[in-house]
């Protein structure tokens, strides 16, 4: 007789491994199966930034040691579309960790806590009243879909494709880091805004570099496609010789699938949890995975419990980031925000928290924006 798993997690990236660890932390001894179509370690196109808010999530799951040997990066520099900039030393440092390393360590942590890892490409889900059957072979009380915005789990619950209007596209590569103290640098451009390049030094002599923009803008650009992304990266980061360039799509949280009752939960990219202001997704992945894992082994309807947890943790924040993303479609407002951050540490802290954590539009930030707009 086939074994029925308490939780089957499809996708072993940060959201999936967080779901597995959270389920086992909430209910020790739970039968948790972690599926992925790839062997680990494997590469994943990403900016590789691990913000302190993400480290907090790792600590909640007892997995903060996966970053113990990485170099903390305390310098942050933001260049606005109009050329103004702000540079600061972060009180709580970021880390830059290649996903080849980060994801493999998370998988190892999940397995050490009791999850069973299998390589498998899931092709079909049959959602029944009392269980979910995957490919007519694997049975689960609850399934957590952490296999991305185009994954089979999202399609199985009828969530549909992410609309192009809420999709960004980026190219990522690796290069030698600039000399001096490691720094995370973001260089915005008014052309085809919103669009920006980044250089995130890892502290080991290398840097993750890239360029991203909205998908509709890329399609309307003269060159289009990878040529446009590669060309813009070279324009905004002159002199950088990037290697291992890979393109990827980012489903922005300004449009998300509905959270439904039932036995199938979506987390991370599968729930379109990518910050529309910054493109950051690791924090959202770890947080939503933690909530999904806890709901999956809890009492009552797991879908209803998960929806309540997500609303409580992220509801106001997601509304604020969606609103600010709409407002900042005008580069002038972004210039004002960077200028306000340069004048006021509180405004800068609010901007960082909005872009990397679960921050809100604070009175200090709103007031700083208004002052800069009036002065401008």
C-alpha positions as CSV (number, residue, x, y, z in Angstrom):
1,X,0.0,0.0,0.0
2,X,1.3,3.5,-0.9
3,X,2.3,5.7,1.9
4,X,0.3,8.9,2.3
5,X,2.5,11.9,3.2
6,X,1.4,14.6,5.6
7,X,2.9,17.2,3.4
8,X,4.4,17.0,-0.1
9,X,6.3,20.1,-1.1
10,X,6.9,20.6,-4.9
11,X,10.0,22.7,-5.4
12,X,13.1,22.7,-3.2
13,X,14.1,26.3,-3.4
14,X,13.9,28.7,-0.4
15,X,10.1,28.6,-0.3
16,X,9.9,24.9,-0.5
17,X,12.7,24.1,2.0
18,X,11.2,26.6,4.4
19,X,7.8,24.9,4.1
20,X,9.4,21.5,4.8
21,X,11.4,22.8,7.8
22,X,8.4,24.7,9.2
23,X,6.1,21.7,8.9
24,X,8.6,19.6,10.8
25,X,9.2,22.3,13.4
26,X,5.5,22.7,14.0
27,X,4.8,19.0,14.1
28,X,7.9,16.9,14.8
29,X,7.6,13.5,13.2
30,X,5.4,14.7,10.4
31,X,5.9,12.8,7.1
32,X,7.3,15.4,4.7
33,X,8.3,14.7,1.1
34,X,10.4,17.4,-0.7
35,X,10.3,17.1,-4.5
36,X,12.4,18.8,-7.1
37,X,13.2,18.1,-10.8
38,X,16.9,19.1,-10.3
39,X,19.8,17.6,-8.4
40,X,21.5,19.9,-5.9
41,X,23.6,22.0,-6.0
42,X,22.1,23.7,-9.0
43,X,22.2,27.3,-10.3
44,X,19.3,29.6,-10.1
45,X,19.2,33.1,-11.8
46,X,18.9,35.6,-9.0
47,X,20.5,38.7,-7.5
48,X,21.8,36.5,-4.6
49,X,21.0,39.1,-2.0
50,X,20.1,37.8,1.4
51,X,18.7,40.7,3.5
52,X,18.7,40.7,7.3
53,X,14.9,40.2,7.2
54,X,15.5,36.9,5.4
55,X,18.1,36.0,8.0
56,X,15.4,36.6,10.6
57,X,13.3,34.0,8.9
58,X,16.1,31.5,8.8
59,X,16.7,32.1,12.5
60,X,13.0,31.3,13.2
61,X,13.5,27.9,11.6
62,X,16.8,27.3,13.3
63,X,18.7,27.5,10.1
64,X,20.6,30.8,10.4
65,X,23.9,28.8,10.4
66,X,23.6,28.4,6.6
67,X,25.1,31.9,6.3
68,X,27.6,31.6,9.2
69,X,30.7,31.5,6.9
70,X,29.6,34.3,4.5
71,X,30.9,37.8,4.6
72,X,28.5,40.5,5.8
73,X,28.0,43.4,3.4
74,X,27.3,46.7,5.2
75,X,27.6,49.3,2.4
76,X,24.6,50.2,0.3
77,X,24.5,52.8,-2.5
78,X,21.4,53.8,-4.5
79,X,21.6,56.0,-7.6
80,X,18.3,57.5,-8.6
81,X,17.0,57.9,-12.2
82,X,18.0,61.6,-12.2
83,X,21.5,60.9,-10.9
84,X,21.1,61.8,-7.2
85,X,22.3,59.2,-4.8
86,X,22.4,58.0,-1.2
87,X,25.1,55.9,0.4
88,X,24.9,54.4,3.9
89,X,26.4,51.8,6.2
90,X,23.7,49.4,7.1
91,X,23.2,48.7,10.8
92,X,22.1,45.2,9.9
93,X,24.2,43.8,7.1
94,X,23.1,42.0,4.0
95,X,24.8,38.8,2.6
96,X,25.4,37.9,-1.0
97,X,25.3,34.1,-1.5
98,X,25.1,32.3,-4.9
99,X,22.0,30.3,-5.1
100,X,24.1,27.3,-6.1
101,X,25.3,27.3,-2.5
102,X,22.4,28.9,-0.6
103,X,19.7,26.5,-2.0
104,X,21.9,23.4,-1.5
105,X,22.4,24.3,2.2
106,X,18.7,24.8,2.7
107,X,18.0,21.5,1.2
108,X,20.6,19.9,3.4
109,X,19.0,21.6,6.5
110,X,15.5,20.4,5.5
111,X,16.8,16.8,5.1
112,X,18.6,16.9,8.4
113,X,15.4,17.9,10.1
114,X,13.6,14.9,8.7
115,X,12.3,15.8,5.2
116,X,12.7,13.1,2.5
117,X,14.2,14.5,-0.7
118,X,13.4,13.0,-4.1
119,X,14.2,14.1,-7.6
120,X,11.0,14.1,-9.5
121,X,9.3,16.2,-12.2
122,X,5.6,16.5,-11.1
123,X,3.3,16.6,-14.1
124,X,-0.2,16.3,-12.7
125,X,-2.2,16.8,-9.5
126,X,-5.5,15.2,-8.7
127,X,-7.1,17.2,-5.9
128,X,-9.7,15.1,-4.0
129,X,-11.8,15.7,-0.9
130,X,-9.5,14.0,1.5
131,X,-6.1,13.9,-0.3
132,X,-4.1,15.1,-3.3
133,X,-2.6,12.6,-5.7
134,X,0.5,13.5,-7.7
135,X,1.1,11.6,-11.0
136,X,-1.2,8.8,-9.8
137,X,1.6,7.7,-7.5
138,X,2.3,10.1,-4.6
139,X,-0.5,10.7,-2.1
140,X,-0.5,13.7,0.3
141,X,-2.8,15.2,2.8
142,X,-1.6,18.7,1.8
143,X,0.6,19.9,-1.1
144,X,2.7,23.1,-1.0
145,X,3.4,24.4,-4.5
146,X,6.8,26.1,-4.5
147,X,7.7,25.4,-8.1
148,X,7.4,28.9,-9.5
149,X,4.9,31.1,-11.3
150,X,4.8,28.6,-14.3
151,X,4.8,25.5,-12.1
152,X,2.4,22.6,-12.4
153,X,0.9,23.2,-8.9
154,X,-0.2,26.8,-9.7
155,X,-1.8,25.6,-12.9
156,X,-3.5,22.8,-11.1
157,X,-5.4,25.1,-8.8
158,X,-6.5,27.3,-11.8
159,X,-4.3,30.3,-10.8
160,X,-3.4,31.0,-14.4
161,X,-0.4,32.8,-16.0
162,X,1.1,35.9,-14.5
163,X,0.0,38.9,-16.7
164,X,2.8,40.6,-18.6
165,X,1.9,43.9,-16.8
166,X,3.0,42.4,-13.5
167,X,6.1,40.7,-14.8
168,X,9.7,41.9,-14.8
169,X,12.6,40.3,-16.6
170,X,16.3,40.5,-15.7
171,X,19.7,39.2,-16.7
172,X,22.2,38.1,-14.1
173,X,25.9,37.4,-14.3
174,X,29.1,37.4,-12.2
175,X,32.1,39.7,-12.4
176,X,35.1,40.8,-10.4
177,X,34.0,43.1,-7.5
178,X,35.1,46.7,-7.5
179,X,38.1,47.3,-5.1
180,X,37.5,48.5,-1.6
181,X,34.9,47.6,1.0
182,X,32.2,45.3,-0.4
183,X,29.1,47.3,-1.5
184,X,25.7,46.7,-2.8
185,X,25.0,49.2,-5.6
186,X,21.8,49.9,-7.4
187,X,21.9,52.2,-10.5
188,X,18.5,53.3,-11.7
189,X,17.7,54.8,-15.2
190,X,14.9,56.9,-16.4
191,X,14.9,55.2,-19.8
192,X,12.2,52.6,-20.0
193,X,11.6,53.2,-16.3
194,X,11.2,51.3,-14.0
195,X,14.6,49.7,-14.8
196,X,17.9,49.4,-12.9
197,X,21.2,47.7,-12.8
198,X,22.9,46.2,-9.8
199,X,26.3,45.2,-8.5
200,X,26.2,43.1,-5.3
201,X,29.7,42.4,-4.0
202,X,29.9,39.1,-2.1
203,X,33.0,39.9,-0.1
204,X,35.1,37.2,-1.8
205,X,36.3,39.3,-4.7
206,X,33.3,38.5,-6.9
207,X,30.0,40.4,-7.5
208,X,26.6,39.4,-8.7
209,X,25.7,41.9,-11.5
210,X,22.6,42.4,-13.5
211,X,19.9,44.5,-15.1
212,X,16.1,44.3,-14.9
213,X,13.1,46.0,-16.4
214,X,9.4,45.4,-16.9
215,X,8.5,42.8,-19.5
216,X,6.3,45.1,-21.7
217,X,9.1,47.7,-21.8
218,X,11.6,45.0,-22.9
219,X,9.3,43.9,-25.7
220,X,8.9,47.5,-26.9
221,X,12.6,48.3,-26.8
222,X,14.5,48.6,-30.1
223,X,16.8,45.6,-29.6
224,X,14.4,43.6,-27.4
225,X,15.2,40.3,-25.8
226,X,18.6,39.3,-24.3
227,X,20.5,41.9,-26.5
228,X,18.6,44.7,-24.8
229,X,19.2,43.3,-21.3
230,X,22.9,42.7,-22.0
231,X,23.4,46.1,-23.6
232,X,21.7,48.0,-20.8
233,X,23.8,46.2,-18.2
234,X,27.0,47.3,-20.0
235,X,25.7,50.9,-20.2
236,X,24.9,51.3,-16.6
237,X,27.9,49.3,-15.2
238,X,30.6,50.4,-17.6
239,X,33.8,48.4,-17.5
240,X,32.2,45.4,-15.9
241,X,33.0,42.1,-17.7
242,X,30.2,39.9,-16.7
243,X,30.2,36.1,-17.2
244,X,27.6,33.3,-16.8
245,X,24.8,35.7,-18.0
246,X,21.4,34.1,-17.5
247,X,17.9,35.7,-18.0
248,X,15.0,35.1,-15.7
249,X,11.4,36.3,-15.1
250,X,10.0,37.8,-11.9
251,X,6.3,37.6,-11.1
252,X,5.6,40.8,-9.2
253,X,3.3,40.8,-6.1
254,X,1.2,43.7,-7.5
255,X,-0.9,40.9,-9.1
256,X,-1.2,37.6,-7.1
257,X,-3.3,34.4,-7.3
258,X,-6.1,34.3,-4.8
259,X,-5.6,32.4,-1.6
260,X,-8.2,29.6,-1.6
261,X,-9.3,27.1,1.0
262,X,-8.3,23.5,0.5
263,X,-5.4,21.2,0.4
264,X,-3.1,23.0,-2.1
265,X,-1.0,26.0,-0.9
266,X,1.2,28.3,-3.0
267,X,4.3,29.9,-1.7
268,X,7.1,32.1,-3.0
269,X,7.2,32.7,-6.8
270,X,4.2,30.4,-7.2
271,X,2.2,33.0,-5.3
272,X,3.8,35.9,-7.3
273,X,5.7,37.1,-4.2
274,X,8.3,39.3,-5.8
275,X,8.7,42.8,-4.4
276,X,7.5,45.2,-7.2
277,X,9.9,48.0,-5.9
278,X,13.1,46.0,-5.8
279,X,12.6,42.5,-7.3
280,X,13.6,41.0,-4.0
281,X,12.0,37.5,-3.4
282,X,14.1,35.5,-0.9
283,X,12.5,37.1,2.2
284,X,9.0,36.5,0.8
285,X,9.9,32.9,-0.2
286,X,11.2,32.1,3.3
287,X,8.3,33.8,5.1
288,X,5.5,32.3,2.9
289,X,7.1,28.9,3.1
290,X,7.3,29.1,6.8
291,X,3.6,30.0,7.0
292,X,2.6,27.3,4.5
293,X,4.4,24.6,6.4
294,X,2.8,25.6,9.6
295,X,-0.7,25.7,8.1
296,X,-0.2,22.4,6.3
297,X,0.2,20.4,9.5
298,X,-2.2,22.4,11.6
299,X,-5.8,21.7,12.5
300,X,-8.8,22.7,10.2
301,X,-8.7,23.7,6.6
302,X,-5.0,24.3,5.7
303,X,-5.9,26.8,2.9
304,X,-8.0,28.9,5.1
305,X,-5.4,28.9,7.9
306,X,-2.7,29.9,5.4
307,X,-4.7,32.7,3.9
308,X,-5.2,34.1,7.4
309,X,-1.5,33.9,8.2
310,X,-0.4,35.5,5.0
311,X,-3.0,38.4,5.4
312,X,-1.8,38.9,9.0
313,X,1.9,38.9,8.1
314,X,2.0,40.6,4.7
315,X,-1.5,42.1,3.9
316,X,-0.8,45.8,4.7
317,X,2.8,45.6,3.4
318,X,1.7,44.2,0.0
319,X,-1.0,46.9,-0.3
320,X,1.6,49.6,0.5
321,X,4.2,48.2,-2.0
322,X,1.6,47.9,-4.7
323,X,0.5,51.5,-4.2
324,X,4.1,52.8,-4.1
325,X,5.0,50.8,-7.2
326,X,2.1,52.6,-9.0
327,X,3.2,56.0,-7.8
328,X,6.8,55.5,-8.6
329,X,6.1,54.8,-12.3
330,X,7.1,58.5,-12.5
331,X,10.8,58.7,-12.1
332,X,10.5,62.1,-10.4
333,X,8.9,60.5,-7.4
334,X,11.9,58.1,-7.1
335,X,14.3,61.0,-7.4
336,X,12.4,62.6,-4.5
337,X,12.5,59.4,-2.5
338,X,16.3,59.0,-2.8
339,X,16.8,62.7,-2.0
340,X,14.6,62.2,1.1
341,X,16.6,59.2,2.1
342,X,19.8,61.1,1.7
343,X,18.5,63.8,4.1
344,X,16.8,61.6,6.7
345,X,18.0,58.2,8.1
346,X,14.4,57.4,9.1
347,X,13.3,57.8,5.5
348,X,16.1,55.7,4.3
349,X,15.3,53.0,6.9
350,X,11.6,53.0,5.7
351,X,12.7,52.7,2.1
352,X,15.0,49.7,2.8
353,X,12.3,48.0,4.9
354,X,9.7,48.5,2.1
355,X,12.1,47.0,-0.4
356,X,13.6,44.1,1.6
357,X,11.2,43.3,4.3
358,X,7.6,43.9,5.3
359,X,7.8,47.7,5.7
360,X,5.0,50.3,5.3
361,X,4.9,53.8,3.9
362,X,5.7,55.6,7.2
363,X,4.8,59.3,8.0
364,X,8.5,60.1,7.9
365,X,8.9,58.7,4.4
366,X,5.6,60.3,3.1
367,X,6.6,63.6,4.6
368,X,10.1,63.4,3.1
369,X,8.7,62.7,-0.3
370,X,6.3,65.6,-0.1
371,X,9.1,68.0,1.0
372,X,11.4,66.9,-1.8
373,X,8.6,67.2,-4.4
374,X,7.8,70.7,-3.2
375,X,11.4,71.7,-3.2
376,X,11.9,70.3,-6.7
